[in-house]
Amino acid sequence: MKTFLRNNGLSVCFFLLFVAAFVGQIIFGFEEYNKDLVENGASTITLLSYFSTGHFIESTFENWESEFLQMALLVVMTIFLQQKGSSESKDFDKEEEVDREPSANKKDAPWPVKKGGLILAIYKHSLTISLFLLFLLSFVAHFYGSLKDENEQLSLKGMPLETASDYITDSRFWFESFQNWQSEFLSVFAIIVLSIYLRQIGSSQSKPVDAPHMETGE
């Protein structure tokens, strides 16, 4: 167990933080949803029923959507774009390990590298593909949850329900998306620029403390 935690401490820590925050979201989201129901003269629901509401689905996936989009774009843009002095950027003035072609002869190379052909061609871009697929799945789930929540609210007020074709251009859905996207893009911009001039000793996201400001890469 000690070896497992030592080797996987970063992922375990962030997964536990995710679980704790997700539980907090569920608890307070459930309370908030029932409060809205009472204010609109409807009966409260159980926690199990809450998981199928648009409120829960929308609030969960609108955040996941923006996170996966942010990471996918960062992975892709760092291939072609440089920020001189940033620890988050490649240095285009020298060869980088990530740019070399994979070798099937390398010890312990992943099986797609040894397989070659189409499998290797896909594997070379598998991180980007996976992140964009997760973004698209989250985007669809967000849209479904947001539409469902909108219709639940309209139903409580006795108003006509929205169709999917009408809601895809609704300001509420795009407001939910853009308010999350802008915060993710801002956070990436901040770490890219701040890592030029600021340091954190011991972190892989920072340059060495004594590195010149214009030294690019970790």
N, C-alpha and C positions, 0 to 999 in steps of 0.2 A: 504493500500500500504506500509506503514511504517513497519508493521508486516511482510509482505511478503518479503520485501527487507532485513529485519533483519534476517529472518529465511533462506533466500536463497541467501544471498549476495555473497558467494563464487562462487556458480555455475553461478549466473547472471553475475558477473564480468568476469569470464573466458569465458563465452559464448560471451559476448560483445567484449572481446579481440580477440576471434576467428573470429567473424564477421568482425571486423576492419582489421585484418591481411588477411583474405580471400579476402576482397574487394581489399586490396592492391595487393595481388597476381594476382587477375583478371586484374586489371588496367595495371600493369607493364608487366604481362605475355602477355596480348593482344598487347601492344606496341612492345614487343620483337618479338612476332610471326609475326606481320606485317612488322617489320624491316627485318626479315629473308626472308619474301616473296619478298620484294622489292629488296633485295640483290641478289635474285635468278631470278629476272626478271618476277615475277608473280604479279598479282593484289592483293591489300589488301582486307581484309574481314571485315564484320561488327562484332560488339561485340557479337551479338546474335549467329552468325555463329561460333565464337571462342569457345563457350561452347561445341561444338560437335567435336572439333579438338583433335587429339591425344596429342598435346602439353598441353592442359588444363587438359585432363583426366589423363595423365601420371603424370604431376607435382603435381596434387592434391592427387591422391591415393598412390603414392610411399611414401609420407610423412605419410598419415594416416596409411598405412600398418605397418610402423616401430613403430609408436606410440602404436598401439593396440598390436603388438607383444611384445614390451617392457613391457607394463602393464600386459599382460597375463602371461608372464614368471615370473614377479616379484610376482604376486599373488600366482602362483604355487610354486615357489622356496622357498618362506618364510614359506611354510607349513613344509618343510623338512630340510631346511638349516638355520643355525644361523650365525650371525656375532656378536660376543661378543662386547658389548659396543655401538652398533648402535641403534639409535632410530627407524630404519626401520626393526628391527629384533625382533622375539619373544625371550623370555628367556626360554630355554629348562629346566632350573633347577627349574621351578615352573609352576603351572597350569595357563593356560591362558584362559580368558573368551571365546575367539574364538574357543577353542578346545572342549568346553562342548557340549553335545548332546542337540538339541532343545527340548523344552517342550511345548506341546499344551496348557498347563495350564497357561503359562506365559501371563500376561495381555497385550493386544494389539499385540499379536504374529501375524505375517503375515499369510494370509489364507492358503498358502501351508503347513505351519507348523501344522495348525489345521486339514488340509485334510489328511496328512500323506501318507504312501504308496509310490508309484512311483513318485507322484507329489513332495513329500518332498525330495525323493532321488535326483531328478533332481534339485530342488531348492537349495539343500545344495552345489551344484557345479555350480549354475547358473551364477555367476559372471565370473568364468573362461570360461565356455561354451560360454557366450556372447562375451567375449573379443577375444577368438580364432575364433569365427564365423566372427566377424568384421574384424579380421586380414585376414582371408581367402577371404572374399568378397573384401576387399581392394587390396589383392594380385592379384586376378583375374582381377579386374578393372585396376590396374596398368599395368598388362601384356597386356591387351587389348589396353589401351591408348598408351603404349610404342610401341607396334607393329604398331598401326595406325600412330603414329608420325613418326616412322622409314619409313613406306611406303609412307607417305606424302613427306618426304625428298627425298626418292629415286625417286618418281614420278617427283618431280621438276627437278631432274638431268637426267631424262630419263633413269633410270636404272631399272633392273628387281626387282619386288616386293618380299618381304619375305613372307613365309607361317608361320602359327602359329607353326607348328611342327619344323621348322628350327629355328625360333626365340627364342623358349624356351631355347635353349642352347647358344644364342647370348651373347657375352660379355657385350654389352651395357645394356641389361635388368638386368643382375646380378650385374653389376657395380652400377646401379641405386639403387638396393636393398641393397647391402652391404654397400654403402657409408652412407645410412640412418641408417641401423641397428647398425653399429659400433658407431655412435654418440649417439644413444639411450642407448646402453649398457654402454658407457662411462659415461653418465650422471647419470645412476642408480648407477654405481660403485662409482661415486663421492659423491652422497648424502649418500650412505651407509657408506663409510669410513669417510667422513668429519663430519658426525653427531656423530661420536665417540668422537671427540676432540673439535668440535666447537658448539656454541649454538646460538639460536635466541630466546630471551625472547618473550613469547606470542604466539609462533608458535606451532601447534600440530605436526609438523614434527621434532621438536627438543626436547631433554631432558631438564628438568629444568636446569637453569644456574649453580646451585650449585651441580648438580648430578655428582658422580664420573665418570671418563672416561669409566670404565669397567662395569658400570651399563647398562644393556641391556633393550631395549624397551623404550617407551615414558615415 
